[in-house]
Amino acid sequence: MSTLKAAFEKAVAESKQLPEKPDNQTLLKIYSLYKQATEGDVEGKRPGFADLVGRAKFDAWAAVKGKSADEAMQAYIDLIESLK
């Protein structure tokens, strides 16, 4: 396993033990970087107006479209580090 992958998995575990819950924008950023790192670019249709949470998650993930898995992992690690 690469050191980046190991550091990413460590950051994922640490994200569940942050001293305080991040605000919604930060949570969306964490979500979008995780999804980009693990699944790649967002696919499918954007959720409708009735699904506000799904729509926000989709938009956040779409905002990091094109970022490589390694770039997304590093950005995720850096973000979690900044929240500790």
N, CA, C and O atoms as a GROMACS GRO file, in nm:
protein
  336
    1MET      N    1   0.084  -0.119   0.000
    1MET     CA    2   0.000   0.000   0.000
    1MET      C    3   0.089   0.124   0.000
    1MET      O    4   0.189   0.131   0.072
    2SER      N    5   0.051   0.222  -0.080
    2SER     CA    6   0.132   0.344  -0.088
    2SER      C    7   0.119   0.423   0.042
    2SER      O    8   0.023   0.407   0.117
    3THR      N    9   0.216   0.508   0.065
    3THR     CA   10   0.211   0.591   0.186
    3THR      C   11   0.096   0.690   0.178
    3THR      O   12   0.036   0.724   0.280
    4LEU      N   13   0.063   0.738   0.058
    4LEU     CA   14  -0.050   0.830   0.042
    4LEU      C   15  -0.180   0.761   0.081
    4LEU      O   16  -0.263   0.819   0.152
    5LYS      N   17  -0.198   0.639   0.034
    5LYS     CA   18  -0.320   0.562   0.065
    5LYS      C   19  -0.330   0.538   0.216
    5LYS      O   20  -0.437   0.549   0.274
    6ALA      N   21  -0.218   0.504   0.277
    6ALA     CA   22  -0.216   0.481   0.422
    6ALA      C   23  -0.249   0.610   0.498
    6ALA      O   24  -0.326   0.608   0.594
    7ALA      N   25  -0.192   0.720   0.454
    7ALA     CA   26  -0.219   0.849   0.518
    7ALA      C   27  -0.365   0.889   0.499
    7ALA      O   28  -0.427   0.946   0.589
    8PHE      N   29  -0.420   0.858   0.382
    8PHE     CA   30  -0.561   0.887   0.354
    8PHE      C   31  -0.652   0.807   0.447
    8PHE      O   32  -0.745   0.862   0.506
    9GLU      N   33  -0.624   0.679   0.461
    9GLU     CA   34  -0.705   0.595   0.550
    9GLU      C   35  -0.696   0.641   0.695
    9GLU      O   36  -0.793   0.634   0.769
   10LYS      N   37  -0.578   0.687   0.735
   10LYS     CA   38  -0.559   0.740   0.870
   10LYS      C   39  -0.643   0.867   0.887
   10LYS      O   40  -0.707   0.887   0.990
   11ALA      N   41  -0.642   0.954   0.785
   11ALA     CA   42  -0.719   1.078   0.791
   11ALA      C   43  -0.869   1.049   0.796
   11ALA      O   44  -0.944   1.119   0.864
   12VAL      N   45  -0.913   0.946   0.723
   12VAL     CA   46  -1.055   0.907   0.726
   12VAL      C   47  -1.094   0.868   0.869
   12VAL      O   48  -1.198   0.909   0.919
   13ALA      N   49  -1.010   0.789   0.934
   13ALA     CA   50  -1.037   0.749   1.072
   13ALA      C   51  -1.036   0.871   1.165
   13ALA      O   52  -1.122   0.882   1.253
   14GLU      N   53  -0.941   0.961   1.144
   14GLU     CA   54  -0.931   1.081   1.228
   14GLU      C   55  -1.049   1.176   1.206
   14GLU      O   56  -1.088   1.249   1.297
   15SER      N   57  -1.107   1.173   1.086
   15SER     CA   58  -1.220   1.262   1.057
   15SER      C   59  -1.340   1.232   1.145
   15SER      O   60  -1.425   1.319   1.168
   16LYS      N   61  -1.348   1.110   1.195
   16LYS     CA   62  -1.458   1.071   1.281
   16LYS      C   63  -1.434   1.109   1.428
   16LYS      O   64  -1.522   1.092   1.512
   17GLN      N   65  -1.315   1.162   1.456
   17GLN     CA   66  -1.280   1.195   1.594
   17GLN      C   67  -1.232   1.339   1.607
   17GLN      O   68  -1.148   1.370   1.692
   18LEU      N   69  -1.284   1.427   1.524
   18LEU     CA   70  -1.245   1.568   1.531
   18LEU      C   71  -1.295   1.628   1.662
   18LEU      O   72  -1.398   1.586   1.714
   19PRO      N   73  -1.222   1.727   1.716
   19PRO     CA   74  -1.262   1.786   1.844
   19PRO      C   75  -1.402   1.851   1.839
   19PRO      O   76  -1.475   1.848   1.938
   20GLU      N   77  -1.438   1.909   1.726
   20GLU     CA   78  -1.573   1.964   1.712
   20GLU      C   79  -1.624   1.938   1.572
   20GLU      O   80  -1.546   1.924   1.477
   21LYS      N   81  -1.756   1.932   1.558
   21LYS     CA   82  -1.816   1.903   1.428
   21LYS      C   83  -1.797   2.023   1.335
   21LYS      O   84  -1.830   2.135   1.371
   22PRO      N   85  -1.743   1.999   1.214
   22PRO     CA   86  -1.724   2.109   1.119
   22PRO      C   87  -1.858   2.164   1.070
   22PRO      O   88  -1.961   2.098   1.081
   23ASP      N   89  -1.855   2.286   1.016
   23ASP     CA   90  -1.977   2.344   0.961
   23ASP      C   91  -2.016   2.269   0.833
   23ASP      O   92  -1.939   2.189   0.781
   24ASN      N   93  -2.136   2.296   0.785
   24ASN     CA   94  -2.189   2.222   0.670
   24ASN      C   95  -2.103   2.235   0.545
   24ASN      O   96  -2.085   2.136   0.473
   25GLN      N   97  -2.049   2.354   0.517
   25GLN     CA   98  -1.964   2.372   0.399
   25GLN      C   99  -1.840   2.283   0.408
   25GLN      O  100  -1.800   2.222   0.309
   26THR      N  101  -1.781   2.277   0.525
   26THR     CA  102  -1.662   2.194   0.545
   26THR      C  103  -1.697   2.046   0.534
   26THR      O  104  -1.622   1.968   0.476
   27LEU      N  105  -1.813   2.008   0.589
   27LEU     CA  106  -1.857   1.869   0.577
   27LEU      C  107  -1.877   1.830   0.431
   27LEU      O  108  -1.843   1.719   0.391
   28LEU      N  109  -1.932   1.921   0.351
   28LEU     CA  110  -1.950   1.894   0.208
   28LEU      C  111  -1.816   1.879   0.138
   28LEU      O  112  -1.801   1.795   0.049
   29LYS      N  113  -1.718   1.960   0.178
   29LYS     CA  114  -1.584   1.952   0.120
   29LYS      C  115  -1.520   1.816   0.154
   29LYS      O  116  -1.460   1.752   0.068
   30ILE      N  117  -1.534   1.775   0.279
   30ILE     CA  118  -1.482   1.645   0.322
   30ILE      C  119  -1.547   1.533   0.240
   30ILE      O  120  -1.479   1.444   0.190
   31TYR      N  121  -1.679   1.541   0.228
   31TYR     CA  122  -1.754   1.441   0.152
   31TYR      C  123  -1.708   1.436   0.007
   31TYR      O  124  -1.680   1.329  -0.047
   32SER      N  125  -1.700   1.553  -0.055
   32SER     CA  126  -1.667   1.556  -0.199
   32SER      C  127  -1.526   1.504  -0.226
   32SER      O  128  -1.504   1.433  -0.324
   33LEU      N  129  -1.431   1.538  -0.141
   33LEU     CA  130  -1.294   1.491  -0.160
   33LEU      C  131  -1.285   1.340  -0.136
   33LEU      O  132  -1.212   1.270  -0.207
   34TYR      N  133  -1.358   1.290  -0.038
   34TYR     CA  134  -1.360   1.146  -0.012
   34TYR      C  135  -1.416   1.072  -0.133
   34TYR      O  136  -1.357   0.974  -0.179
   35LYS      N  137  -1.530   1.118  -0.183
   35LYS     CA  138  -1.594   1.051  -0.297
   35LYS      C  139  -1.504   1.057  -0.421
   35LYS      O  140  -1.494   0.960  -0.495
   36GLN      N  141  -1.440   1.172  -0.443
   36GLN     CA  142  -1.352   1.186  -0.560
   36GLN      C  143  -1.233   1.092  -0.548
   36GLN      O  144  -1.191   1.031  -0.646
   37ALA      N  145  -1.178   1.081  -0.427
   37ALA     CA  146  -1.061   0.994  -0.404
   37ALA      C  147  -1.097   0.847  -0.418
   37ALA      O  148  -1.015   0.769  -0.467
   38THR      N  149  -1.217   0.808  -0.377
   38THR     CA  150  -1.252   0.667  -0.375
   38THR      C  151  -1.332   0.620  -0.497
   38THR      O  152  -1.326   0.502  -0.533
   39GLU      N  153  -1.406   0.712  -0.561
   39GLU     CA  154  -1.492   0.670  -0.672
   39GLU      C  155  -1.467   0.743  -0.803
   39GLU      O  156  -1.515   0.700  -0.908
   40GLY      N  157  -1.393   0.853  -0.798
   40GLY     CA  158  -1.370   0.930  -0.921
   40GLY      C  159  -1.478   1.034  -0.944
   40GLY      O  160  -1.551   1.071  -0.852
   41ASP      N  161  -1.489   1.079  -1.068
   41ASP     CA  162  -1.583   1.186  -1.102
   41ASP      C  163  -1.728   1.145  -1.075
   41ASP      O  164  -1.766   1.028  -1.090
   42VAL      N  165  -1.807   1.244  -1.036
   42VAL     CA  166  -1.949   1.222  -1.010
   42VAL      C  167  -2.019   1.180  -1.140
   42VAL      O  168  -1.985   1.228  -1.248
   43GLU      N  169  -2.115   1.092  -1.126
   43GLU     CA  170  -2.192   1.045  -1.242
   43GLU      C  171  -2.340   1.050  -1.209
   43GLU      O  172  -2.377   1.063  -1.092
   44GLY      N  173  -2.422   1.041  -1.310
   44GLY     CA  174  -2.566   1.038  -1.288
   44GLY      C  175  -2.627   1.176  -1.294
   44GLY      O  176  -2.559   1.276  -1.319
   45LYS      N  177  -2.756   1.180  -1.271
   45LYS     CA  178  -2.829   1.306  -1.277
   45LYS      C  179  -2.828   1.375  -1.142
   45LYS      O  180  -2.823   1.311  -1.036
   46ARG      N  181  -2.832   1.507  -1.148
   46ARG     CA  182  -2.839   1.588  -1.027
   46ARG      C  183  -2.975   1.569  -0.962
   46ARG      O  184  -3.077   1.574  -1.031
   47PRO      N  185  -2.979   1.546  -0.830
   47PRO     CA  186  -3.107   1.530  -0.762
   47PRO      C  187  -3.196   1.654  -0.778
   47PRO      O  188  -3.147   1.764  -0.801
   48GLY      N  189  -3.325   1.633  -0.767
   48GLY     CA  190  -3.421   1.742  -0.785
   48GLY      C  191  -3.426   1.837  -0.666
   48GLY      O  192  -3.359   1.817  -0.566
   49PHE      N  193  -3.510   1.941  -0.680
   49PHE     CA  194  -3.522   2.044  -0.577
   49PHE      C  195  -3.568   1.990  -0.442
   49PHE      O  196  -3.534   2.045  -0.338
   50ALA      N  197  -3.646   1.884  -0.443
   50ALA     CA  198  -3.698   1.829  -0.318
   50ALA      C  199  -3.589   1.765  -0.233
   50ALA      O  200  -3.603   1.755  -0.111
   51ASP      N  201  -3.482   1.721  -0.295
   51ASP     CA  202  -3.372   1.654  -0.223
   51ASP      C  203  -3.257   1.754  -0.203
   51ASP      O  204  -3.157   1.749  -0.274
   52LEU      N  205  -3.274   1.842  -0.106
   52LEU     CA  206  -3.174   1.948  -0.084
   52LEU      C  207  -3.038   1.893  -0.043
   52LEU      O  208  -2.934   1.941  -0.090
   53VAL      N  209  -3.037   1.793   0.044
   53VAL     CA  210  -2.910   1.736   0.090
   53VAL      C  211  -2.840   1.664  -0.024
   53VAL      O  212  -2.720   1.683  -0.047
   54GLY      N  213  -2.914   1.580  -0.096
   54GLY     CA  214  -2.856   1.508  -0.210
   54GLY      C  215  -2.802   1.603  -0.315
   54GLY      O  216  -2.697   1.579  -0.375
   55ARG      N  217  -2.875   1.711  -0.337
   55ARG     CA  218  -2.834   1.812  -0.435
   55ARG      C  219  -2.705   1.881  -0.393
   55ARG      O  220  -2.615   1.901  -0.474
   56ALA      N  221  -2.696   1.917  -0.264
   56ALA     CA  222  -2.575   1.983  -0.213
   56ALA      C  223  -2.455   1.890  -0.222
   56ALA      O  224  -2.345   1.933  -0.259
   57LYS      N  225  -2.475   1.761  -0.190
   57LYS     CA  226  -2.366   1.664  -0.200
   57LYS      C  227  -2.322   1.647  -0.345
   57LYS      O  228  -2.202   1.643  -0.375
   58PHE      N  229  -2.419   1.636  -0.434
   58PHE     CA  230  -2.388   1.621  -0.577
   58PHE      C  231  -2.307   1.741  -0.627
   58PHE      O  232  -2.206   1.724  -0.695
   59ASP      N  233  -2.353   1.861  -0.593
   59ASP     CA  234  -2.285   1.983  -0.637
   59ASP      C  235  -2.143   1.993  -0.582
   59ASP      O  236  -2.051   2.034  -0.653
   60ALA      N  237  -2.125   1.954  -0.455
   60ALA     CA  238  -1.992   1.959  -0.394
   60ALA      C  239  -1.899   1.860  -0.463
   60ALA      O  240  -1.783   1.892  -0.490
   61TRP      N  241  -1.950   1.741  -0.493
   61TRP     CA  242  -1.869   1.640  -0.560
   61TRP      C  243  -1.837   1.684  -0.702
   61TRP      O  244  -1.724   1.667  -0.749
   62ALA      N  245  -1.934   1.741  -0.771
   62ALA     CA  246  -1.914   1.789  -0.908
   62ALA      C  247  -1.809   1.900  -0.913
   62ALA      O  248  -1.741   1.917  -1.015
   63ALA      N  249  -1.797   1.976  -0.804
   63ALA     CA  250  -1.701   2.087  -0.800
   63ALA      C  251  -1.555   2.039  -0.804
   63ALA      O  252  -1.467   2.116  -0.842
   64VAL      N  253  -1.530   1.915  -0.766
   64VAL     CA  254  -1.393   1.862  -0.768
   64VAL      C  255  -1.372   1.766  -0.886
   64VAL      O  256  -1.274   1.691  -0.889
   65LYS      N  257  -1.464   1.768  -0.980
   65LYS     CA  258  -1.456   1.681  -1.098
   65LYS      C  259  -1.324   1.705  -1.172
   65LYS      O  260  -1.282   1.820  -1.190
   66GLY      N  261  -1.261   1.597  -1.214
   66GLY     CA  262  -1.135   1.609  -1.288
   66GLY      C  263  -1.012   1.597  -1.201
   66GLY      O  264  -0.902   1.576  -1.251
   67LYS      N  265  -1.029   1.609  -1.071
   67LYS     CA  266  -0.916   1.595  -0.978
   67LYS      C  267  -0.881   1.447  -0.970
   67LYS      O  268  -0.969   1.362  -0.958
   68SER      N  269  -0.753   1.416  -0.977
   68SER     CA  270  -0.711   1.275  -0.970
   68SER      C  271  -0.734   1.220  -0.830
   68SER      O  272  -0.749   1.296  -0.734
   69ALA      N  273  -0.736   1.088  -0.819
   69ALA     CA  274  -0.755   1.025  -0.688
   69ALA      C  275  -0.645   1.068  -0.591
   69ALA      O  276  -0.672   1.097  -0.475
   70ASP      N  277  -0.521   1.073  -0.639
   70ASP     CA  278  -0.410   1.113  -0.552
   70ASP      C  279  -0.425   1.258  -0.506
   70ASP      O  280  -0.401   1.289  -0.389
   71GLU      N  281  -0.465   1.347  -0.597
   71GLU     CA  282  -0.485   1.488  -0.561
   71GLU      C  283  -0.597   1.501  -0.458
   71GLU      O  284  -0.585   1.577  -0.362
   72ALA      N  285  -0.705   1.426  -0.479
   72ALA     CA  286  -0.818   1.431  -0.386
   72ALA      C  287  -0.779   1.376  -0.250
   72ALA      O  288  -0.818   1.430  -0.147
   73MET      N  289  -0.701   1.267  -0.249
   73MET     CA  290  -0.655   1.210  -0.122
   73MET      C  291  -0.570   1.312  -0.046
   73MET      O  292  -0.588   1.331   0.074
   74GLN      N  293  -0.478   1.376  -0.116
   74GLN     CA  294  -0.390   1.473  -0.050
   74GLN      C  295  -0.469   1.592   0.002
   74GLN      O  296  -0.444   1.639   0.113
   75ALA      N  297  -0.565   1.641  -0.076
   75ALA     CA  298  -0.649   1.753  -0.032
   75ALA      C  299  -0.732   1.713   0.090
   75ALA      O  300  -0.749   1.792   0.183
   76TYR      N  301  -0.782   1.590   0.092
   76TYR     CA  302  -0.859   1.538   0.205
   76TYR      C  303  -0.771   1.534   0.330
   76TYR      O  304  -0.812   1.580   0.437
   77ILE      N  305  -0.652   1.480   0.316
   77ILE     CA  306  -0.557   1.471   0.428
   77ILE      C  307  -0.528   1.610   0.483
   77ILE      O  308  -0.532   1.632   0.604
   78ASP      N  309  -0.499   1.705   0.393
   78ASP     CA  310  -0.466   1.842   0.435
   78ASP      C  311  -0.583   1.906   0.507
   78ASP      O  312  -0.564   1.975   0.608
   79LEU      N  313  -0.705   1.884   0.457
   79LEU     CA  314  -0.824   1.942   0.520
   79LEU      C  315  -0.846   1.887   0.660
   79LEU      O  316  -0.872   1.963   0.753
   80ILE      N  317  -0.835   1.756   0.675
   80ILE     CA  318  -0.853   1.695   0.807
   80ILE      C  319  -0.746   1.745   0.904
   80ILE      O  320  -0.776   1.773   1.020
   81GLU      N  321  -0.623   1.755   0.857
   81GLU     CA  322  -0.514   1.806   0.942
   81GLU      C  323  -0.545   1.948   0.990
   81GLU      O  324  -0.519   1.982   1.106
   82SER      N  325  -0.602   2.030   0.902
   82SER     CA  326  -0.631   2.170   0.939
   82SER      C  327  -0.745   2.180   1.040
   82SER      O  328  -0.759   2.282   1.107
   83LEU      N  329  -0.826   2.075   1.052
   83LEU     CA  330  -0.940   2.077   1.144
   83LEU      C  331  -0.907   2.022   1.282
   83LEU      O  332  -0.988   2.033   1.374
   84LYS      N  333  -0.790   1.963   1.297
   84LYS     CA  334  -0.755   1.903   1.427
   84LYS      C  335  -0.716   2.010   1.527
   84LYS      O  336  -0.682   1.979   1.641
   0.00000   0.00000   0.00000
